[in-house]
Amino acid sequence: MEVHMVVTKSGKKLAEVIQKAIADSVMTMAEYEEIMSAASQDGVIDNHEKALLRELNAMIANKTITFGKSP
């Protein structure tokens, strides 16, 4: 059984914000807040957005992305 995820406009925007924030492997609190704001901007966190946030949280948990000041 194949499951297809619907990619939404808000999900695409969230992906762009995340990519920008993690480009240097360091995330500032301002970038994190921007990501959370983008995720909840339309009032709904859809499955695509949930998947993006899970992936981001996994990168934070395994230290691929760290918090701090951007270099």
C-alpha positions as a printed NumPy array, in Angstrom:
array([[ 0.   ,  0.   ,  0.   ],
       [ 1.457,  3.334, -1.07 ],
       [ 0.834,  6.464,  0.946],
       [ 1.063,  9.764, -0.883],
       [ 1.702, 12.906,  1.08 ],
       [-0.032, 16.017, -0.138],
       [ 2.465, 18.848, -0.5  ],
       [ 0.766, 22.093,  0.408],
       [ 1.706, 25.7  , -0.282],
       [ 2.246, 26.236,  3.446],
       [ 4.363, 23.071,  3.582],
       [ 6.549, 24.332,  0.752],
       [ 7.   , 27.649,  2.56 ],
       [ 7.899, 25.826,  5.778],
       [10.455, 23.703,  3.906],
       [12.051, 26.872,  2.512],
       [12.249, 28.471,  5.967],
       [13.785, 25.303,  7.434],
       [16.334, 24.994,  4.61 ],
       [17.414, 28.598,  5.114],
       [17.725, 28.12 ,  8.886],
       [19.803, 24.927,  8.7  ],
       [22.078, 25.932,  5.826],
       [24.951, 26.636,  8.224],
       [24.103, 23.728, 10.608],
       [23.473, 26.248, 13.403],
       [19.988, 27.421, 14.288],
       [19.332, 30.588, 16.239],
       [16.303, 31.012, 18.448],
       [15.03 , 33.626, 15.997],
       [15.223, 31.069, 13.16 ],
       [13.474, 28.454, 15.322],
       [10.7  , 30.929, 16.127],
       [10.366, 31.77 , 12.424],
       [ 9.967, 28.05 , 11.653],
       [ 7.293, 27.594, 14.329],
       [ 5.481, 30.691, 13.086],
       [ 5.557, 29.428,  9.488],
       [ 4.256, 26.022, 10.606],
       [ 1.242, 27.495, 12.366],
       [ 0.619, 30.472, 10.082],
       [-2.483, 29.026,  8.414],
       [-3.861, 27.613, 11.671],
       [-3.345, 23.989, 10.573],
       [-0.241, 21.844, 10.794],
       [-0.846, 19.341,  7.998],
       [ 0.869, 15.969,  7.523],
       [ 3.576, 17.427,  5.278],
       [ 4.404, 20.106,  7.844],
       [ 4.392, 17.512, 10.65 ],
       [ 6.872, 15.391,  8.688],
       [ 9.14 , 18.403,  8.145],
       [ 9.035, 19.29 , 11.841],
       [ 9.747, 15.664, 12.844],
       [12.773, 15.641, 10.563],
       [13.986, 18.955, 11.977],
       [13.553, 17.703, 15.543],
       [15.5  , 14.54 , 14.68 ],
       [18.365, 16.659, 13.3  ],
       [18.377, 18.691, 16.516],
       [18.245, 15.546, 18.67 ],
       [21.173, 13.877, 16.871],
       [23.169, 17.132, 16.875],
       [23.221, 17.511, 13.087],
       [21.802, 20.956, 13.834],
       [22.874, 22.851, 16.924],
       [21.51 , 25.949, 18.619],
       [23.63 , 29.027, 18.9  ],
       [24.731, 32.111, 17.085],
       [25.29 , 31.8  , 13.364],
       [28.975, 32.017, 12.407]])
